[in-house]
Amino acid sequence: MPRAAADAEATDLENVRERNLRSARAWDEMAERQDRTEQARLERETKTVIQPI
């Protein structure tokens, strides 16, 4: 479990919990964006190798 999510579960303070949950969502979104970027790069490179200019 990511640290922000674990911290959210561990706290009794609602504002701290919400902040940690927002942080966890932001990190997840950044990781997903990085995965999509990497996949697009690999597809672009594959096309370049298969179809030389």
VMD Tcl script that builds the backbone (N, CA, C; Angstrom):
set m [mol new atoms 159]
animate dup $m
set s [atomselect $m all]
$s set {name element resname resid chain x y z} {
  {N N MET 1 A 0.852 -1.179 0.000}
  {CA C MET 1 A 0.000 0.000 0.000}
  {C C MET 1 A 0.893 1.236 0.000}
  {N N PRO 2 A 0.617 2.187 -0.879}
  {CA C PRO 2 A 1.410 3.419 -0.905}
  {C C PRO 2 A 1.344 4.139 0.436}
  {N N ARG 3 A 2.389 4.868 0.712}
  {CA C ARG 3 A 2.488 5.518 2.017}
  {C C ARG 3 A 1.345 6.488 2.281}
  {N N ALA 4 A 0.966 7.312 1.295}
  {CA C ALA 4 A -0.099 8.296 1.512}
  {C C ALA 4 A -1.403 7.599 1.883}
  {N N ALA 5 A -1.704 6.486 1.232}
  {CA C ALA 5 A -2.923 5.748 1.544}
  {C C ALA 5 A -2.833 5.131 2.940}
  {N N ALA 6 A -1.677 4.614 3.290}
  {CA C ALA 6 A -1.483 4.042 4.624}
  {C C ALA 6 A -1.609 5.119 5.693}
  {N N ASP 7 A -1.038 6.285 5.435}
  {CA C ASP 7 A -1.152 7.396 6.381}
  {C C ASP 7 A -2.605 7.830 6.537}
  {N N ALA 8 A -3.355 7.802 5.446}
  {CA C ALA 8 A -4.769 8.185 5.503}
  {C C ALA 8 A -5.544 7.223 6.407}
  {N N GLU 9 A -5.244 5.943 6.296}
  {CA C GLU 9 A -5.931 4.964 7.130}
  {C C GLU 9 A -5.537 5.080 8.593}
  {N N ALA 10 A -4.314 5.523 8.850}
  {CA C ALA 10 A -3.796 5.545 10.211}
  {C C ALA 10 A -4.230 6.770 11.019}
  {N N THR 11 A -4.673 7.810 10.363}
  {CA C THR 11 A -4.963 9.044 11.089}
  {C C THR 11 A -6.408 9.120 11.562}
  {N N ASP 12 A -6.613 9.865 12.640}
  {CA C ASP 12 A -7.958 10.119 13.150}
  {C C ASP 12 A -8.480 11.474 12.694}
  {N N LEU 13 A -7.611 12.299 12.135}
  {CA C LEU 13 A -7.989 13.651 11.733}
  {C C LEU 13 A -8.526 13.642 10.302}
  {N N GLU 14 A -9.751 14.100 10.140}
  {CA C GLU 14 A -10.411 14.073 8.834}
  {C C GLU 14 A -9.650 14.869 7.780}
  {N N ASN 15 A -9.169 16.069 8.143}
  {CA C ASN 15 A -8.465 16.892 7.158}
  {C C ASN 15 A -7.153 16.243 6.722}
  {N N VAL 16 A -6.485 15.580 7.619}
  {CA C VAL 16 A -5.235 14.885 7.280}
  {C C VAL 16 A -5.551 13.681 6.401}
  {N N ARG 17 A -6.624 12.979 6.730}
  {CA C ARG 17 A -7.029 11.826 5.930}
  {C C ARG 17 A -7.345 12.258 4.497}
  {N N GLU 18 A -8.124 13.323 4.358}
  {CA C GLU 18 A -8.480 13.816 3.026}
  {C C GLU 18 A -7.237 14.262 2.245}
  {N N ARG 19 A -6.333 14.951 2.914}
  {CA C ARG 19 A -5.102 15.399 2.251}
  {C C ARG 19 A -4.301 14.200 1.756}
  {N N ASN 20 A -4.180 13.180 2.587}
  {CA C ASN 20 A -3.422 11.989 2.189}
  {C C ASN 20 A -4.112 11.226 1.067}
  {N N LEU 21 A -5.420 11.177 1.101}
  {CA C LEU 21 A -6.137 10.506 0.014}
  {C C LEU 21 A -5.982 11.270 -1.298}
  {N N ARG 22 A -6.013 12.601 -1.242}
  {CA C ARG 22 A -5.780 13.401 -2.459}
  {C C ARG 22 A -4.370 13.156 -2.983}
  {N N SER 23 A -3.429 13.092 -2.074}
  {CA C SER 23 A -2.045 12.840 -2.466}
  {C C SER 23 A -1.914 11.468 -3.125}
  {N N ALA 24 A -2.537 10.468 -2.555}
  {CA C ALA 24 A -2.475 9.116 -3.122}
  {C C ALA 24 A -3.073 9.096 -4.522}
  {N N ARG 25 A -4.211 9.788 -4.702}
  {CA C ARG 25 A -4.827 9.846 -6.038}
  {C C ARG 25 A -3.905 10.550 -7.029}
  {N N ALA 26 A -3.269 11.628 -6.594}
  {CA C ALA 26 A -2.369 12.363 -7.484}
  {C C ALA 26 A -1.191 11.485 -7.910}
  {N N TRP 27 A -0.609 10.753 -6.972}
  {CA C TRP 27 A 0.506 9.866 -7.302}
  {C C TRP 27 A 0.062 8.769 -8.255}
  {N N ASP 28 A -1.130 8.225 -8.026}
  {CA C ASP 28 A -1.652 7.190 -8.931}
  {C C ASP 28 A -1.839 7.749 -10.340}
  {N N GLU 29 A -2.382 8.949 -10.445}
  {CA C GLU 29 A -2.586 9.569 -11.757}
  {C C GLU 29 A -1.261 9.823 -12.461}
  {N N MET 30 A -0.254 10.276 -11.700}
  {CA C MET 30 A 1.058 10.509 -12.314}
  {C C MET 30 A 1.670 9.200 -12.801}
  {N N ALA 31 A 1.514 8.142 -12.037}
  {CA C ALA 31 A 2.057 6.841 -12.441}
  {C C ALA 31 A 1.349 6.330 -13.695}
  {N N GLU 32 A 0.028 6.484 -13.744}
  {CA C GLU 32 A -0.714 6.064 -14.931}
  {C C GLU 32 A -0.306 6.873 -16.150}
  {N N ARG 33 A -0.113 8.170 -15.974}
  {CA C ARG 33 A 0.320 9.028 -17.083}
  {C C ARG 33 A 1.695 8.588 -17.580}
  {N N GLN 34 A 2.589 8.263 -16.660}
  {CA C GLN 34 A 3.922 7.801 -17.038}
  {C C GLN 34 A 3.838 6.488 -17.812}
  {N N ASP 35 A 2.965 5.593 -17.363}
  {CA C ASP 35 A 2.788 4.318 -18.071}
  {C C ASP 35 A 2.283 4.545 -19.494}
  {N N ARG 36 A 1.300 5.440 -19.656}
  {CA C ARG 36 A 0.772 5.731 -20.993}
  {C C ARG 36 A 1.845 6.359 -21.872}
  {N N THR 37 A 2.638 7.262 -21.304}
  {CA C THR 37 A 3.709 7.910 -22.057}
  {C C THR 37 A 4.739 6.886 -22.517}
  {N N GLU 38 A 5.109 5.998 -21.619}
  {CA C GLU 38 A 6.089 4.957 -21.944}
  {C C GLU 38 A 5.549 4.032 -23.030}
  {N N GLN 39 A 4.283 3.643 -22.924}
  {CA C GLN 39 A 3.671 2.772 -23.924}
  {C C GLN 39 A 3.638 3.460 -25.290}
  {N N ALA 40 A 3.257 4.726 -25.318}
  {CA C ALA 40 A 3.211 5.469 -26.583}
  {C C ALA 40 A 4.610 5.584 -27.191}
  {N N ARG 41 A 5.614 5.801 -26.352}
  {CA C ARG 41 A 6.990 5.892 -26.849}
  {C C ARG 41 A 7.428 4.567 -27.459}
  {N N LEU 42 A 7.125 3.472 -26.778}
  {CA C LEU 42 A 7.499 2.155 -27.301}
  {C C LEU 42 A 6.791 1.868 -28.621}
  {N N GLU 43 A 5.515 2.218 -28.717}
  {CA C GLU 43 A 4.786 2.011 -29.967}
  {C C GLU 43 A 5.374 2.856 -31.090}
  {N N ARG 44 A 5.725 4.090 -30.781}
  {CA C ARG 44 A 6.314 4.980 -31.781}
  {C C ARG 44 A 7.665 4.438 -32.245}
  {N N GLU 45 A 8.478 3.967 -31.312}
  {CA C GLU 45 A 9.785 3.415 -31.679}
  {C C GLU 45 A 9.626 2.134 -32.490}
  {N N THR 46 A 8.659 1.318 -32.150}
  {CA C THR 46 A 8.421 0.075 -32.885}
  {C C THR 46 A 8.035 0.376 -34.322}
  {N N LYS 47 A 7.175 1.344 -34.517}
  {CA C LYS 47 A 6.777 1.725 -35.874}
  {C C LYS 47 A 7.968 2.234 -36.670}
  {N N THR 48 A 8.849 2.952 -36.017}
  {CA C THR 48 A 10.023 3.493 -36.699}
  {C C THR 48 A 10.941 2.357 -37.131}
  {N N VAL 49 A 11.096 1.350 -36.290}
  {CA C VAL 49 A 11.956 0.220 -36.619}
  {C C VAL 49 A 11.337 -0.618 -37.734}
  {N N ILE 50 A 10.040 -0.836 -37.678}
  {CA C ILE 50 A 9.363 -1.668 -38.665}
  {C C ILE 50 A 9.263 -0.955 -40.002}
  {N N GLN 51 A 9.030 0.355 -39.998}
  {CA C GLN 51 A 8.852 1.120 -41.218}
  {C C GLN 51 A 9.962 2.165 -41.339}
  {N N PRO 52 A 11.173 1.746 -41.740}
  {CA C PRO 52 A 12.266 2.707 -41.834}
  {C C PRO 52 A 11.966 3.789 -42.883}
  {N N ILE 53 A 12.510 4.920 -42.629}
  {CA C ILE 53 A 12.294 6.072 -43.522}
  {C C ILE 53 A 13.225 5.990 -44.710}
}
mol reanalyze $m
mol bondsrecalc $m
mol representation Tube
mol addrep $m
